Protein backbone atom coordinates (compact mmCIF):
# COMPACT_ATOMS: atom_id res chain seq x y z
CA UNK A 1 0.00 0.00 0.00
CA UNK A 2 1.78 3.15 -1.17
CA UNK A 3 -0.96 5.70 -0.42
CA UNK A 4 -3.93 5.50 1.96
CA UNK A 5 -6.57 7.88 0.67
CA UNK A 6 -9.73 5.75 0.55
CA UNK A 7 -11.09 2.22 0.87
CA UNK A 8 -9.98 1.69 -2.73
CA UNK A 9 -6.35 1.58 -1.55
CA UNK A 10 -7.04 -1.49 0.61
CA UNK A 11 -6.77 -4.88 -1.11
CA UNK A 12 -7.80 -7.05 1.87
CA UNK A 13 -10.06 -5.20 4.28
CA UNK A 14 -10.62 -8.14 6.63
CA UNK A 15 -6.88 -8.64 6.98
CA UNK A 16 -6.35 -4.94 7.73
CA UNK A 17 -8.99 -5.11 10.48
CA UNK A 18 -7.34 -8.22 11.93
CA UNK A 19 -3.95 -6.50 11.86
CA UNK A 20 -5.40 -3.56 13.78
CA UNK A 21 -6.87 -5.88 16.41
CA UNK A 22 -3.51 -7.64 16.74
CA UNK A 23 -1.87 -4.28 17.42
CA UNK A 24 -4.56 -3.53 19.99
CA UNK A 25 -3.63 -6.75 21.78
CA UNK A 26 0.11 -6.12 21.45
CA UNK A 27 0.96 -2.51 20.53
CA UNK A 28 4.75 -2.99 20.54
CA UNK A 29 4.96 -6.16 18.46
CA UNK A 30 6.42 -4.34 15.43
CA UNK A 31 8.32 -1.62 17.28
CA UNK A 32 11.35 -1.96 14.97
CA UNK A 33 9.35 -1.71 11.74
CA UNK A 34 9.52 2.08 11.55
CA UNK A 35 12.91 2.57 13.14
CA UNK A 36 14.75 5.44 11.45
CA UNK A 37 11.63 6.56 9.54
CA UNK A 38 10.10 10.02 9.87
CA UNK A 39 6.39 10.82 9.57
CA UNK A 40 5.21 14.37 8.89
CA UNK A 41 1.66 15.15 10.01
CA UNK A 42 0.40 18.21 8.15
CA UNK A 43 -2.87 19.82 9.27
CA UNK A 44 -4.90 22.48 7.49
CA UNK A 45 -7.65 22.27 10.13
CA UNK A 46 -7.79 21.33 13.83
CA UNK A 47 -7.64 17.82 15.23
CA UNK A 48 -7.68 15.98 18.53
CA UNK A 49 -8.20 12.22 17.95
CA UNK A 50 -6.67 12.10 14.46
CA UNK A 51 -3.52 13.91 15.47
CA UNK A 52 -2.84 12.15 18.76
CA UNK A 53 -3.85 8.65 17.65
CA UNK A 54 -1.62 8.81 14.56
CA UNK A 55 1.32 10.07 16.62
CA UNK A 56 0.82 7.20 19.08
CA UNK A 57 0.55 4.69 16.23
CA UNK A 58 3.80 5.96 14.71
CA UNK A 59 5.54 5.78 18.09
CA UNK A 60 4.35 2.18 18.56
CA UNK A 61 6.05 1.31 15.27
CA UNK A 62 9.30 3.04 16.24
CA UNK A 63 8.80 6.04 13.95
CA UNK A 64 9.45 9.66 14.81
CA UNK A 65 6.48 11.93 14.09
CA UNK A 66 6.37 15.70 13.71
CA UNK A 67 3.21 17.80 13.56
CA UNK A 68 2.91 21.00 11.53
CA UNK A 69 -0.25 23.14 11.57
CA UNK A 70 -0.27 25.09 8.33
CA UNK A 71 -1.51 28.66 8.77
CA UNK A 72 -1.21 28.86 12.55
CA UNK A 73 2.43 27.71 12.78
CA UNK A 74 3.66 28.65 9.33
CA UNK A 75 2.72 30.29 6.05
CA UNK A 76 -0.69 29.82 4.48
CA UNK A 77 -0.43 27.57 1.44
CA UNK A 78 -1.64 28.16 -2.08
CA UNK A 79 -2.77 25.10 -4.07
CA UNK A 80 -4.02 26.67 -7.31
CA UNK A 81 -1.71 26.34 -10.31
CA UNK A 82 -0.93 29.53 -12.23
CA UNK A 83 -2.36 31.83 -9.57
CA UNK A 84 -1.00 35.32 -8.95
CA UNK A 85 -0.18 35.14 -5.23
CA UNK A 86 -1.17 38.67 -4.29
CA UNK A 87 -3.64 37.63 -1.57
CA UNK A 88 -3.41 35.92 1.83
CA UNK A 89 -1.46 32.82 0.77
CA UNK A 90 2.32 33.10 1.16
CA UNK A 91 3.77 29.75 0.02
CA UNK A 92 2.76 27.53 -2.89
CA UNK A 93 2.33 23.78 -2.50
CA UNK A 94 4.79 23.40 -5.42
CA UNK A 95 7.47 24.89 -3.20
CA UNK A 96 6.46 23.52 0.20
CA UNK A 97 5.72 19.89 -0.72
CA UNK A 98 9.11 19.04 -2.34
CA UNK A 99 10.86 20.34 0.79
CA UNK A 100 8.68 18.12 2.97
CA UNK A 101 9.58 15.30 0.60
CA UNK A 102 13.22 15.76 1.63
CA UNK A 103 12.50 16.01 5.36
CA UNK A 104 10.22 12.98 5.77
CA UNK A 105 9.71 9.39 4.63
CA UNK A 106 5.90 9.50 4.78
CA UNK A 107 3.40 12.32 4.95
CA UNK A 108 -0.01 12.37 6.63
CA UNK A 109 -2.27 15.21 5.52
CA UNK A 110 -5.52 16.69 6.74
CA UNK A 111 -7.37 19.12 4.55
CA UNK A 112 -10.93 20.41 4.49
CA UNK A 113 -13.55 21.06 1.78
CA UNK A 114 -14.51 24.51 0.63
CA UNK A 115 -18.21 23.48 0.70
CA UNK A 116 -18.60 25.94 -2.18
CA UNK A 117 -16.67 24.37 -5.07
CA UNK A 118 -17.96 20.81 -5.46
CA UNK A 119 -15.82 20.02 -8.48
CA UNK A 120 -12.60 20.96 -6.72
CA UNK A 121 -13.61 19.32 -3.44
CA UNK A 122 -14.70 16.04 -5.02
CA UNK A 123 -11.62 16.04 -7.22
CA UNK A 124 -9.60 16.07 -3.96
CA UNK A 125 -7.55 18.94 -5.36
CA UNK A 126 -5.48 19.79 -2.28
CA UNK A 127 -4.71 16.16 -1.43
CA UNK A 128 -3.70 15.36 -5.00
CA UNK A 129 -1.44 18.41 -5.15
CA UNK A 130 0.44 17.19 -2.06
CA UNK A 131 0.76 13.68 -3.51
CA UNK A 132 1.96 15.11 -6.82
CA UNK A 133 4.57 17.52 -5.54
CA UNK A 134 5.90 15.74 -2.42
CA UNK A 135 6.79 12.48 -4.16
CA UNK A 136 6.13 10.60 -0.89
CA UNK A 137 3.58 8.03 0.25
CA UNK A 138 0.63 9.98 1.67
CA UNK A 139 -1.85 8.94 4.36
CA UNK A 140 -5.14 10.82 4.53
CA UNK A 141 -5.99 12.22 7.96
CA UNK A 142 -9.27 13.43 6.40
CA UNK A 143 -9.74 14.95 3.00
CA UNK A 144 -12.37 17.10 1.31
CA UNK A 145 -14.68 14.10 0.80
CA UNK A 146 -13.43 11.15 2.90
CA UNK A 147 -12.11 10.19 6.34
CA UNK A 148 -10.66 6.69 5.83
CA UNK A 149 -8.87 6.28 9.17
CA UNK A 150 -12.12 7.05 10.98
CA UNK A 151 -14.01 4.53 8.86
CA UNK A 152 -11.43 1.81 9.46
CA UNK A 153 -11.73 2.44 13.22
CA UNK A 154 -15.51 2.23 12.86
CA UNK A 155 -15.32 -1.21 11.24
CA UNK A 156 -12.81 -2.38 13.85
CA UNK A 157 -15.31 -1.33 16.52
CA UNK A 158 -18.19 -3.17 14.86
CA UNK A 159 -16.04 -6.26 14.35
CA UNK A 160 -15.01 -6.51 17.99
CA UNK A 161 -18.49 -5.80 19.40
CA UNK A 162 -20.62 -7.85 17.01
CA UNK A 163 -22.37 -10.60 18.99
CA UNK A 164 -24.72 -12.01 16.36
CA UNK A 165 -23.82 -14.49 13.66
CA UNK A 166 -25.96 -12.96 10.92
CA UNK A 167 -25.15 -9.69 9.23
CA UNK A 168 -25.96 -6.87 11.66
CA UNK A 169 -28.25 -4.07 10.56
CA UNK A 170 -26.22 -0.87 10.55
CA UNK A 171 -28.02 2.46 10.20
CA UNK A 172 -26.28 5.73 9.35
CA UNK A 173 -28.63 8.50 10.43
CA UNK A 174 -28.37 12.20 9.68
CA UNK A 175 -28.57 14.48 12.72
CA UNK A 176 -29.08 18.23 13.11
CA UNK A 177 -26.16 20.60 13.64
CA UNK A 178 -25.63 24.33 14.14
CA UNK A 179 -23.64 24.82 10.92
CA UNK A 180 -22.82 23.28 7.54
CA UNK A 181 -20.71 20.14 7.99
CA UNK A 182 -18.84 18.25 5.22
CA UNK A 183 -20.01 14.90 3.88
CA UNK A 184 -16.59 13.31 4.58
CA UNK A 185 -17.45 10.95 7.45
CA UNK A 186 -20.78 9.88 5.97
CA UNK A 187 -19.25 9.30 2.51
CA UNK A 188 -16.37 7.38 3.96
CA UNK A 189 -18.40 5.19 6.31
CA UNK A 190 -20.74 4.29 3.44
CA UNK A 191 -17.80 3.46 1.16
CA UNK A 192 -16.07 1.28 3.74
CA UNK A 193 -19.07 -0.62 5.04
CA UNK A 194 -20.27 -1.34 1.51
CA UNK A 195 -16.79 -2.64 0.60
CA UNK A 196 -16.76 -4.77 3.77
CA UNK A 197 -20.11 -6.33 2.79
CA UNK A 198 -20.69 -7.86 6.24
CA UNK A 199 -23.69 -5.77 7.28
CA UNK A 200 -27.14 -4.79 6.07
CA UNK A 201 -26.67 -1.07 5.56
CA UNK A 202 -29.36 1.62 5.69
CA UNK A 203 -28.91 5.41 5.37
CA UNK A 204 -31.64 7.68 6.67
CA UNK A 205 -31.87 11.44 6.28
CA UNK A 206 -34.36 14.19 5.39
CA UNK A 207 -35.14 14.75 1.73
CA UNK A 208 -32.35 16.75 0.08
CA UNK A 209 -29.46 15.29 2.07
CA UNK A 210 -28.70 12.49 -0.40
CA UNK A 211 -24.99 11.66 -0.60
CA UNK A 212 -22.94 11.15 -3.75
CA UNK A 213 -24.13 7.84 -5.21
CA UNK A 214 -20.59 6.64 -5.84
CA UNK A 215 -20.34 6.07 -2.07
CA UNK A 216 -23.84 4.82 -1.30
CA UNK A 217 -24.26 2.08 -3.91
CA UNK A 218 -25.26 -1.02 -1.96
CA UNK A 219 -27.09 0.87 0.79
CA UNK A 220 -30.84 1.24 1.28
CA UNK A 221 -32.01 4.85 1.52
CA UNK A 222 -34.90 5.54 3.90
CA UNK A 223 -36.41 8.99 4.54
CA UNK A 224 -38.45 7.82 7.53
CA UNK A 225 -35.94 7.73 10.40
CA UNK A 226 -38.17 5.71 12.73
CA UNK A 227 -38.72 3.06 10.07
CA UNK A 228 -34.98 2.93 9.34
CA UNK A 229 -34.16 2.39 13.01
CA UNK A 230 -36.46 -0.62 13.39
CA UNK A 231 -34.40 -3.65 14.40
CA UNK A 232 -31.07 -1.82 14.03
CA UNK A 233 -28.04 -3.39 15.70
CA UNK A 234 -25.80 -0.34 15.23
CA UNK A 235 -26.79 3.31 14.80
CA UNK A 236 -24.13 5.70 13.50
CA UNK A 237 -25.17 9.30 14.09
CA UNK A 238 -23.65 12.07 11.96
CA UNK A 239 -24.59 15.39 10.45
CA UNK A 240 -23.71 16.41 6.91
CA UNK A 241 -24.67 19.26 4.59
CA UNK A 242 -26.29 18.81 1.19
CA UNK A 243 -24.30 17.26 -1.65
CA UNK A 244 -26.49 18.17 -4.65
CA UNK A 245 -27.35 21.67 -3.35
CA UNK A 246 -23.73 21.74 -2.35
CA UNK A 247 -22.75 22.74 1.17
CA UNK A 248 -26.21 24.04 2.03
CA UNK A 249 -28.18 23.43 5.22
CA UNK A 250 -31.60 22.64 3.78
CA UNK A 251 -33.29 21.97 7.08
CA UNK A 252 -32.18 21.59 10.66
CA UNK A 253 -35.05 19.58 12.07
CA UNK A 254 -34.38 19.03 15.78
CA UNK A 255 -36.67 16.00 15.75
CA UNK A 256 -33.90 14.03 13.99
CA UNK A 257 -31.73 14.09 17.12
CA UNK A 258 -31.07 10.54 18.36
CA UNK A 259 -32.57 9.90 21.79
CA UNK A 260 -33.65 7.05 24.07
CA UNK A 261 -37.22 6.99 22.77
CA UNK A 262 -35.96 6.31 19.25
CA UNK A 263 -33.44 3.79 20.54
CA UNK A 264 -36.30 1.76 22.02
CA UNK A 265 -37.32 0.91 18.44
CA UNK A 266 -33.95 -0.73 17.71
CA UNK A 267 -32.53 -4.14 18.54
CA UNK A 268 -30.73 -2.66 21.57
CA UNK A 269 -28.50 -0.94 19.06
CA UNK A 270 -25.00 0.18 19.86
CA UNK A 271 -24.58 3.92 19.31
CA UNK A 272 -21.70 5.32 17.26
CA UNK A 273 -20.40 8.81 16.49
CA UNK A 274 -16.99 9.94 15.22
CA UNK A 275 -16.62 12.87 17.69
CA UNK A 276 -16.53 15.76 18.33
CA UNK A 277 -20.27 15.77 19.01
CA UNK A 278 -22.73 18.54 19.82
CA UNK A 279 -24.49 17.14 22.89
CA UNK A 280 -28.27 17.51 22.89
CA UNK A 281 -28.14 18.65 19.26
CA UNK A 282 -26.93 15.53 17.41
CA UNK A 283 -27.36 13.08 20.29
CA UNK A 284 -28.93 13.46 23.71
CA UNK A 285 -26.85 13.12 26.86
CA UNK A 286 -28.70 9.92 27.67
CA UNK A 287 -27.48 8.36 24.43
CA UNK A 288 -23.87 9.47 24.71
CA UNK A 289 -23.60 8.40 28.34
CA UNK A 290 -25.56 5.20 27.73
CA UNK A 291 -24.10 1.74 28.32
CA UNK A 292 -24.70 0.99 24.63
CA UNK A 293 -22.63 3.96 23.46
CA UNK A 294 -19.43 3.02 21.60
CA UNK A 295 -18.13 6.52 20.94
CA UNK A 296 -15.17 6.28 23.34
CA UNK A 297 -14.27 2.81 22.08
CA UNK A 298 -14.38 4.08 18.49
CA UNK A 299 -12.02 6.91 19.38
CA UNK A 300 -9.63 4.49 21.10
CA UNK A 301 -9.57 2.31 18.01
CA UNK A 302 -8.22 5.21 15.98
CA UNK A 303 -4.74 4.31 17.26
CA UNK A 304 -4.95 0.73 15.97
CA UNK A 305 -6.44 1.77 12.65
CA UNK A 306 -3.56 4.19 12.08
CA UNK A 307 -0.99 1.66 13.24
CA UNK A 308 -2.27 -1.03 10.87
CA UNK A 309 -2.21 1.39 7.93
CA UNK A 310 1.23 2.82 8.73
CA UNK A 311 2.60 -0.71 9.04
CA UNK A 312 1.28 -1.63 5.60
CA UNK A 313 2.75 1.53 4.11
CA UNK A 314 6.13 0.91 5.74
CA UNK A 315 6.21 -2.65 4.45
CA UNK A 316 5.68 -1.43 0.89
CA UNK A 317 8.50 1.13 0.98
C-alpha positions in Angstrom: 0.0 0.0 0.0 1.8 3.1 -1.2 -1.0 5.7 -0.4 -3.9 5.5 2.0 -6.6 7.9 0.7 -9.7 5.8 0.6 -11.1 2.2 0.9 -10.0 1.7 -2.7 -6.4 1.6 -1.6 -7.0 -1.5 0.6 -6.8 -4.9 -1.1 -7.8 -7.1 1.9 -10.1 -5.2 4.3 -10.6 -8.1 6.6 -6.9 -8.6 7.0 -6.4 -4.9 7.7 -9.0 -5.1 10.5 -7.3 -8.2 11.9 -3.9 -6.5 11.9 -5.4 -3.6 13.8 -6.9 -5.9 16.4 -3.5 -7.6 16.7 -1.9 -4.3 17.4 -4.6 -3.5 20.0 -3.6 -6.8 21.8 0.1 -6.1 21.5 1.0 -2.5 20.5 4.7 -3.0 20.5 5.0 -6.2 18.5 6.4 -4.3 15.4 8.3 -1.6 17.3 11.3 -2.0 15.0 9.4 -1.7 11.7 9.5 2.1 11.6 12.9 2.6 13.1 14.7 5.4 11.4 11.6 6.6 9.5 10.1 10.0 9.9 6.4 10.8 9.6 5.2 14.4 8.9 1.7 15.2 10.0 0.4 18.2 8.2 -2.9 19.8 9.3 -4.9 22.5 7.5 -7.6 22.3 10.1 -7.8 21.3 13.8 -7.6 17.8 15.2 -7.7 16.0 18.5 -8.2 12.2 18.0 -6.7 12.1 14.5 -3.5 13.9 15.5 -2.8 12.1 18.8 -3.9 8.6 17.6 -1.6 8.8 14.6 1.3 10.1 16.6 0.8 7.2 19.1 0.6 4.7 16.2 3.8 6.0 14.7 5.5 5.8 18.1 4.3 2.2 18.6 6.0 1.3 15.3 9.3 3.0 16.2 8.8 6.0 14.0 9.4 9.7 14.8 6.5 11.9 14.1 6.4 15.7 13.7 3.2 17.8 13.6 2.9 21.0 11.5 -0.2 23.1 11.6 -0.3 25.1 8.3 -1.5 28.7 8.8 -1.2 28.9 12.6 2.4 27.7 12.8 3.7 28.6 9.3 2.7 30.3 6.1 -0.7 29.8 4.5 -0.4 27.6 1.4 -1.6 28.2 -2.1 -2.8 25.1 -4.1 -4.0 26.7 -7.3 -1.7 26.3 -10.3 -0.9 29.5 -12.2 -2.4 31.8 -9.6 -1.0 35.3 -8.9 -0.2 35.1 -5.2 -1.2 38.7 -4.3 -3.6 37.6 -1.6 -3.4 35.9 1.8 -1.5 32.8 0.8 2.3 33.1 1.2 3.8 29.8 0.0 2.8 27.5 -2.9 2.3 23.8 -2.5 4.8 23.4 -5.4 7.5 24.9 -3.2 6.5 23.5 0.2 5.7 19.9 -0.7 9.1 19.0 -2.3 10.9 20.3 0.8 8.7 18.1 3.0 9.6 15.3 0.6 13.2 15.8 1.6 12.5 16.0 5.4 10.2 13.0 5.8 9.7 9.4 4.6 5.9 9.5 4.8 3.4 12.3 4.9 0.0 12.4 6.6 -2.3 15.2 5.5 -5.5 16.7 6.7 -7.4 19.1 4.6 -10.9 20.4 4.5 -13.6 21.1 1.8 -14.5 24.5 0.6 -18.2 23.5 0.7 -18.6 25.9 -2.2 -16.7 24.4 -5.1 -18.0 20.8 -5.5 -15.8 20.0 -8.5 -12.6 21.0 -6.7 -13.6 19.3 -3.4 -14.7 16.0 -5.0 -11.6 16.0 -7.2 -9.6 16.1 -4.0 -7.6 18.9 -5.4 -5.5 19.8 -2.3 -4.7 16.2 -1.4 -3.7 15.4 -5.0 -1.4 18.4 -5.1 0.4 17.2 -2.1 0.8 13.7 -3.5 2.0 15.1 -6.8 4.6 17.5 -5.5 5.9 15.7 -2.4 6.8 12.5 -4.2 6.1 10.6 -0.9 3.6 8.0 0.3 0.6 10.0 1.7 -1.8 8.9 4.4 -5.1 10.8 4.5 -6.0 12.2 8.0 -9.3 13.4 6.4 -9.7 14.9 3.0 -12.4 17.1 1.3 -14.7 14.1 0.8 -13.4 11.2 2.9 -12.1 10.2 6.3 -10.7 6.7 5.8 -8.9 6.3 9.2 -12.1 7.1 11.0 -14.0 4.5 8.9 -11.4 1.8 9.5 -11.7 2.4 13.2 -15.5 2.2 12.9 -15.3 -1.2 11.2 -12.8 -2.4 13.9 -15.3 -1.3 16.5 -18.2 -3.2 14.9 -16.0 -6.3 14.3 -15.0 -6.5 18.0 -18.5 -5.8 19.4 -20.6 -7.9 17.0 -22.4 -10.6 19.0 -24.7 -12.0 16.4 -23.8 -14.5 13.7 -26.0 -13.0 10.9 -25.2 -9.7 9.2 -26.0 -6.9 11.7 -28.2 -4.1 10.6 -26.2 -0.9 10.5 -28.0 2.5 10.2 -26.3 5.7 9.4 -28.6 8.5 10.4 -28.4 12.2 9.7 -28.6 14.5 12.7 -29.1 18.2 13.1 -26.2 20.6 13.6 -25.6 24.3 14.1 -23.6 24.8 10.9 -22.8 23.3 7.5 -20.7 20.1 8.0 -18.8 18.2 5.2 -20.0 14.9 3.9 -16.6 13.3 4.6 -17.4 11.0 7.5 -20.8 9.9 6.0 -19.2 9.3 2.5 -16.4 7.4 4.0 -18.4 5.2 6.3 -20.7 4.3 3.4 -17.8 3.5 1.2 -16.1 1.3 3.7 -19.1 -0.6 5.0 -20.3 -1.3 1.5 -16.8 -2.6 0.6 -16.8 -4.8 3.8 -20.1 -6.3 2.8 -20.7 -7.9 6.2 -23.7 -5.8 7.3 -27.1 -4.8 6.1 -26.7 -1.1 5.6 -29.4 1.6 5.7 -28.9 5.4 5.4 -31.6 7.7 6.7 -31.9 11.4 6.3 -34.4 14.2 5.4 -35.1 14.8 1.7 -32.3 16.7 0.1 -29.5 15.3 2.1 -28.7 12.5 -0.4 -25.0 11.7 -0.6 -22.9 11.1 -3.8 -24.1 7.8 -5.2 -20.6 6.6 -5.8 -20.3 6.1 -2.1 -23.8 4.8 -1.3 -24.3 2.1 -3.9 -25.3 -1.0 -2.0 -27.1 0.9 0.8 -30.8 1.2 1.3 -32.0 4.8 1.5 -34.9 5.5 3.9 -36.4 9.0 4.5 -38.4 7.8 7.5 -35.9 7.7 10.4 -38.2 5.7 12.7 -38.7 3.1 10.1 -35.0 2.9 9.3 -34.2 2.4 13.0 -36.5 -0.6 13.4 -34.4 -3.6 14.4 -31.1 -1.8 14.0 -28.0 -3.4 15.7 -25.8 -0.3 15.2 -26.8 3.3 14.8 -24.1 5.7 13.5 -25.2 9.3 14.1 -23.6 12.1 12.0 -24.6 15.4 10.4 -23.7 16.4 6.9 -24.7 19.3 4.6 -26.3 18.8 1.2 -24.3 17.3 -1.7 -26.5 18.2 -4.7 -27.3 21.7 -3.3 -23.7 21.7 -2.3 -22.8 22.7 1.2 -26.2 24.0 2.0 -28.2 23.4 5.2 -31.6 22.6 3.8 -33.3 22.0 7.1 -32.2 21.6 10.7 -35.1 19.6 12.1 -34.4 19.0 15.8 -36.7 16.0 15.8 -33.9 14.0 14.0 -31.7 14.1 17.1 -31.1 10.5 18.4 -32.6 9.9 21.8 -33.6 7.1 24.1 -37.2 7.0 22.8 -36.0 6.3 19.2 -33.4 3.8 20.5 -36.3 1.8 22.0 -37.3 0.9 18.4 -34.0 -0.7 17.7 -32.5 -4.1 18.5 -30.7 -2.7 21.6 -28.5 -0.9 19.1 -25.0 0.2 19.9 -24.6 3.9 19.3 -21.7 5.3 17.3 -20.4 8.8 16.5 -17.0 9.9 15.2 -16.6 12.9 17.7 -16.5 15.8 18.3 -20.3 15.8 19.0 -22.7 18.5 19.8 -24.5 17.1 22.9 -28.3 17.5 22.9 -28.1 18.6 19.3 -26.9 15.5 17.4 -27.4 13.1 20.3 -28.9 13.5 23.7 -26.9 13.1 26.9 -28.7 9.9 27.7 -27.5 8.4 24.4 -23.9 9.5 24.7 -23.6 8.4 28.3 -25.6 5.2 27.7 -24.1 1.7 28.3 -24.7 1.0 24.6 -22.6 4.0 23.5 -19.4 3.0 21.6 -18.1 6.5 20.9 -15.2 6.3 23.3 -14.3 2.8 22.1 -14.4 4.1 18.5 -12.0 6.9 19.4 -9.6 4.5 21.1 -9.6 2.3 18.0 -8.2 5.2 16.0 -4.7 4.3 17.3 -4.9 0.7 16.0 -6.4 1.8 12.7 -3.6 4.2 12.1 -1.0 1.7 13.2 -2.3 -1.0 10.9 -2.2 1.4 7.9 1.2 2.8 8.7 2.6 -0.7 9.0 1.3 -1.6 5.6 2.7 1.5 4.1 6.1 0.9 5.7 6.2 -2.7 4.5 5.7 -1.4 0.9 8.5 1.1 1.0 
